[in-house]
Amino acid sequence: MRALVYDKYGPPEQVLRLEQVPRPQPQPGEVLVRVKAASVNSWDWDLVIGSPMGRISGPFKPPHKILGADIAGTVEAVGQGVTAFQPGDAVFGDLSEGKWGGFADYVCAPAKTLAKIPGGLAFAEAAAIPQAGALALQALRKFENLGPGHTVLFNGAGGGVGTFGIQLAKPTGAKIIAVDRAEKREPVLALGADSFIDYKSADFTAAPESYDLIIDVVANRPAAHFARCLKPGGRLMLIGGTYGSLIRTALRGLVTREKSLGVLVYKVSPADNLELAGKVRPVIDSTFPLEDGAKALRRLGSGLAVGKVIVAMV
């Protein structure tokens, strides 16, 4: 089978290569999936270039030969003990708690990480949902009873998490503020954001006590500034950022009263993926064939993508 492989950190154009590798065989509790589409996440980017965040589980060499966590495809075979799926089922899920391997024609996935794709959802759309969608959903759950009178801000609103989060928050009636680069203004507002801030021209943390909930995938402001701009009882949920910014914000949260500053502890959840499939429509920025996987990683790493970048196997 074809697979996009690498064995050292570096620019995707230099370290990723398409190779023929043996097709994996499902172990007990696993499902062999013929991958139709996989989506690219910031974690893939960190693991390719070897950022400090990407090197946590592999300080000197990549921990996985084949990246790709979010997949959608059809069941080819099932391992011993698997009863929830059978060959031919259309499935999707996040493999980041296992061996990854989604940037390939076939991958073995723990059955517990998968769900059947609801009717009417294309493979590319299904592949776009799991990680980014569940991150947005789980972050929003941290603020109970979000609704009219509340203000929620998404920093990095034009990416995967933000485009899902805006769609999820809109029905609550809360005011939604989107922060990103100016080029993403119109598509982000079209998703339902009430206002937009260009992070290059304005600091969203400058106005004191302005937000009830901040969901941040960038963490490009000092922890003290987050505390300043939250309303009493407000909450910050960091989903991404540098290792240092995450640690500093978590430590600040231990000593900040009346306001909550925290880092989201993400859990892979097929149930969340199914819930999302019925609530939101993924925003797909671009689609690349597997042989152009390096271009897909570069597109995500450029910061210009709106929504999700997809790698298609067929």
Buried (B, 14 or more C-beta within 10 A) or exposed (E): BBBBBBEEBEEBEEBBEBEEBEBBEBEEBBBBBBBBBBBBBBBBBBBBBBBEBBBEEEEEEBBBBBBBBBBBBBBBBBBEEBEBBEEEBBBBBBBBEBBBBBBBBBBBBBBBBBBBBEEEBBBBBBBBBBBBBBBBBBBBEBBEEBEEEBBBBBBBBBBBBBBBBBBBBBEBEBBBBBBBBEEBBEBBBEBBBBEBBBBEEEEBBEEEEBBBBBBBBBBBBBBEBBBBBBBEEBBBBBBBBBBEBBEBBBEBBEEBEEBBBBBBEBEBBBEBBBBBBEEBBBBBBBBBEBEBBBBBBBBBBEBEBBBBBBBBBE
